Amino acid sequence: AIMDRLKELYEAKTAAQEVVARIDNALSSLDSASSWGIIDLFGGGMFSSFVKRERIRDANSDIKEISRSLSLLNKELEDVNMHLPAEISDAMSDNIFDIWFDNIFTDIRVQGEIKEQMTELKNFRASVIELIEKLSSEIETY
């Protein structure tokens, strides 16, 4: 039974690391969207608008991936009788992951939204890292 528990802890840890990787993807897409958005604000014209929207689309699909990998993590955690930290569950139920960037607001507004989303994701990432540490320390007790 110890081996099973250990295997399940490893699976949960792997799933959590996957979530972090997805968050990092989303952060880098948003970061890029933000840089192109700044160029846009200074009259970057069609091209920078186009690139920014591409990056936002990337971020949207990265964020869908985060949702998917979170559901998997959730299942793996149930196997070891653990739960997602409250702040992650809340985020999931608030659907911060239903992304909205598709209608193109004024650029200034989008810049603000991107910054906010990045802050949310960074906090979120910190919670997942804590969870990974918790799993690691339990793995080490075996």
Contacts in CASP RR format, 6 or more apart in sequence:
PFRMAT RR
TARGET T0000
AUTHOR 0000-0000-0000
METHOD contacts of the structure
MODEL  1
AIMDRLKELYEAKTAAQEVVARIDNALSSLDSASSWGIIDLFGGGMFSSF
VKRERIRDANSDIKEISRSLSLLNKELEDVNMHLPAEISDAMSDNIFDIW
FDNIFTDIRVQGEIKEQMTELKNFRASVIELIEKLSSEIETY
2 142 0 8 1.000
5 80 0 8 1.000
5 142 0 8 1.000
6 139 0 8 1.000
6 142 0 8 1.000
8 76 0 8 1.000
8 79 0 8 1.000
8 80 0 8 1.000
9 80 0 8 1.000
9 135 0 8 1.000
9 138 0 8 1.000
9 139 0 8 1.000
10 139 0 8 1.000
11 76 0 8 1.000
11 79 0 8 1.000
12 73 0 8 1.000
12 76 0 8 1.000
12 77 0 8 1.000
12 79 0 8 1.000
12 80 0 8 1.000
12 82 0 8 1.000
12 135 0 8 1.000
13 132 0 8 1.000
13 135 0 8 1.000
13 136 0 8 1.000
13 139 0 8 1.000
14 76 0 8 1.000
15 69 0 8 1.000
15 72 0 8 1.000
15 73 0 8 1.000
15 75 0 8 1.000
15 76 0 8 1.000
15 77 0 8 1.000
16 73 0 8 1.000
16 128 0 8 1.000
16 131 0 8 1.000
16 132 0 8 1.000
16 135 0 8 1.000
17 132 0 8 1.000
18 69 0 8 1.000
18 72 0 8 1.000
18 73 0 8 1.000
19 66 0 8 1.000
19 69 0 8 1.000
19 70 0 8 1.000
19 73 0 8 1.000
19 128 0 8 1.000
20 125 0 8 1.000
20 128 0 8 1.000
20 129 0 8 1.000
20 132 0 8 1.000
22 62 0 8 1.000
22 65 0 8 1.000
22 66 0 8 1.000
22 69 0 8 1.000
23 66 0 8 1.000
23 121 0 8 1.000
23 124 0 8 1.000
23 125 0 8 1.000
23 128 0 8 1.000
24 125 0 8 1.000
25 62 0 8 1.000
25 65 0 8 1.000
26 59 0 8 1.000
26 62 0 8 1.000
26 63 0 8 1.000
26 65 0 8 1.000
26 66 0 8 1.000
26 121 0 8 1.000
27 118 0 8 1.000
27 121 0 8 1.000
27 122 0 8 1.000
27 125 0 8 1.000
29 55 0 8 1.000
29 56 0 8 1.000
29 58 0 8 1.000
29 59 0 8 1.000
29 62 0 8 1.000
30 55 0 8 1.000
30 56 0 8 1.000
30 59 0 8 1.000
30 114 0 8 1.000
30 117 0 8 1.000
30 118 0 8 1.000
30 121 0 8 1.000
31 118 0 8 1.000
32 55 0 8 1.000
32 58 0 8 1.000
33 52 0 8 1.000
33 55 0 8 1.000
33 56 0 8 1.000
33 58 0 8 1.000
33 59 0 8 1.000
33 114 0 8 1.000
34 111 0 8 1.000
34 114 0 8 1.000
34 115 0 8 1.000
34 118 0 8 1.000
36 48 0 8 1.000
36 51 0 8 1.000
36 52 0 8 1.000
36 55 0 8 1.000
37 48 0 8 1.000
37 52 0 8 1.000
37 107 0 8 1.000
37 110 0 8 1.000
37 111 0 8 1.000
38 111 0 8 1.000
39 48 0 8 1.000
39 52 0 8 1.000
40 48 0 8 1.000
40 49 0 8 1.000
40 52 0 8 1.000
40 107 0 8 1.000
41 107 0 8 1.000
41 108 0 8 1.000
41 111 0 8 1.000
52 110 0 8 1.000
53 104 0 8 1.000
56 101 0 8 1.000
56 110 0 8 1.000
56 114 0 8 1.000
59 99 0 8 1.000
59 101 0 8 1.000
59 117 0 8 1.000
60 99 0 8 1.000
60 101 0 8 1.000
60 102 0 8 1.000
63 97 0 8 1.000
63 99 0 8 1.000
64 97 0 8 1.000
64 99 0 8 1.000
66 97 0 8 1.000
67 92 0 8 1.000
67 97 0 8 1.000
70 84 0 8 1.000
70 88 0 8 1.000
70 92 0 8 1.000
73 84 0 8 1.000
74 84 0 8 1.000
77 83 0 8 1.000
77 84 0 8 1.000
80 135 0 8 1.000
82 134 0 8 1.000
82 135 0 8 1.000
83 89 0 8 1.000
84 92 0 8 1.000
84 131 0 8 1.000
85 127 0 8 1.000
85 130 0 8 1.000
85 131 0 8 1.000
87 123 0 8 1.000
87 124 0 8 1.000
87 127 0 8 1.000
88 124 0 8 1.000
88 127 0 8 1.000
88 128 0 8 1.000
88 131 0 8 1.000
91 97 0 8 1.000
91 120 0 8 1.000
91 124 0 8 1.000
96 117 0 8 1.000
96 120 0 8 1.000
99 117 0 8 1.000
100 113 0 8 1.000
101 110 0 8 1.000
101 113 0 8 1.000
104 110 0 8 1.000
105 113 0 8 1.000
END
